[in-house]
Amino acid sequence: MQRDDIVEPRFAALVEPWLEQASLALAMTTASGSAMLDLDAVIVDGSLARPLIDALIERTGQRLAVYRFDGLHAPALLTGRVGAHARALGGALLPLHTQFFPDKDIFLKPSLG
């Protein structure tokens, strides 16, 4: 079996329940995150087969359509391009972030007590 075979009809009984649960969770997370952070886009990426990521994005978009975004805008759902190395690259950026990004404490008011 090749990695892309996972979306074939013969595996639907295994994939559909996961796809349904994952898309509901991603839609809720996207809607909640968008309310807090005013997101322009959500990027879905990882070591899953591309057809499965595409199906997940499509299903998540359908589930996201039931949320009300009054006063907000629904972020775009995009496919990432990094793939299986996304987690490692994100982790590799942490030391750079720690070293070169502004200290968050300079934005906080000192306590008066």
C-alpha positions as CSV (number, residue, x, y, z in Angstrom):
1,M,0.0,0.0,0.0
2,Q,1.2,3.4,-0.9
3,R,0.7,6.4,1.3
4,D,-1.8,8.1,-1.0
5,D,-4.0,5.0,-1.0
6,I,-5.5,6.0,2.3
7,V,-8.3,8.0,0.6
8,E,-9.4,5.2,-1.6
9,P,-12.9,3.9,-1.1
10,R,-11.7,0.5,0.3
11,F,-10.4,2.4,3.3
12,A,-13.4,4.6,3.8
13,A,-14.7,2.7,6.8
14,L,-11.4,3.5,8.6
15,V,-10.8,7.0,7.3
16,E,-14.4,8.5,7.5
17,P,-14.8,8.4,11.3
18,W,-11.4,9.9,11.8
19,L,-12.0,12.6,9.1
20,E,-15.3,13.5,10.7
21,Q,-13.9,13.8,14.2
22,A,-10.8,15.6,13.1
23,S,-12.6,18.1,10.9
24,L,-15.1,19.0,13.7
25,A,-12.2,19.5,16.1
26,L,-10.3,21.7,13.6
27,A,-13.3,23.7,12.8
28,M,-14.0,24.5,16.5
29,T,-10.3,25.3,17.1
30,T,-10.2,27.5,14.0
31,A,-13.3,29.4,15.0
32,S,-12.2,29.8,18.6
33,G,-8.7,30.8,17.6
34,S,-10.0,33.3,15.0
35,A,-12.1,35.0,17.7
36,M,-9.1,35.5,19.9
37,L,-6.3,36.2,17.4
38,D,-8.1,37.5,14.3
39,L,-6.4,34.9,12.0
40,D,-6.0,35.5,8.3
41,A,-5.3,31.8,7.6
42,V,-4.9,28.4,9.2
43,I,-2.3,26.2,7.6
44,V,-2.7,22.4,7.8
45,D,0.4,20.4,7.3
46,G,2.2,17.4,8.5
47,S,3.2,13.8,7.6
48,L,-0.2,12.8,6.4
49,A,-0.7,11.9,2.7
50,R,-1.5,15.0,0.6
51,P,-4.9,13.6,-0.5
52,L,-5.8,13.1,3.1
53,I,-4.8,16.6,4.1
54,D,-6.8,17.9,1.1
55,A,-9.8,15.9,2.3
56,L,-9.3,17.2,5.8
57,I,-9.2,20.8,4.7
58,E,-12.3,20.4,2.5
59,R,-14.3,18.7,5.3
60,T,-13.0,21.3,7.9
61,G,-14.2,24.1,5.6
62,Q,-17.6,22.5,5.4
63,R,-17.8,22.2,9.2
64,L,-16.5,25.8,9.6
65,A,-19.4,27.1,7.5
66,V,-21.8,26.4,10.4
67,Y,-20.0,28.8,12.8
68,R,-21.1,32.4,12.9
69,F,-18.4,34.9,12.4
70,D,-20.4,38.0,13.2
71,G,-17.9,40.9,13.5
72,L,-15.1,38.5,12.4
73,H,-13.9,36.9,9.2
74,A,-13.4,33.2,8.7
75,P,-9.8,32.5,8.1
76,A,-8.7,30.7,4.9
77,L,-7.7,27.1,5.3
78,L,-4.5,26.4,3.4
79,T,-2.3,23.4,2.7
80,G,1.2,23.7,4.0
81,R,4.3,22.9,1.9
82,V,6.7,21.7,4.5
83,G,5.2,18.2,5.1
84,A,6.7,15.7,7.6
85,H,9.5,18.2,8.6
86,A,7.0,20.9,9.9
87,R,7.4,19.9,13.5
88,A,11.2,19.8,13.4
89,L,11.5,23.1,11.6
90,G,9.1,24.7,14.1
91,G,11.2,23.4,17.0
92,A,14.3,24.6,15.3
93,L,12.9,28.1,15.3
94,L,12.4,28.3,19.0
95,P,16.0,29.1,19.9
96,L,15.9,31.9,17.3
97,H,12.7,33.2,18.7
98,T,14.1,33.2,22.2
99,Q,17.3,34.9,21.2
100,F,16.1,37.6,18.8
101,F,12.4,38.4,19.4
102,P,11.6,41.2,21.8
103,D,11.2,40.3,25.5
104,K,7.4,40.2,26.2
105,D,8.0,41.6,29.7
106,I,8.9,45.1,28.3
107,F,5.2,45.4,27.2
108,L,3.8,44.5,30.6
109,K,3.2,47.2,33.2
110,P,5.2,46.7,36.4
111,S,3.2,45.7,39.4
112,L,2.3,48.4,41.9
113,G,2.7,46.5,45.1
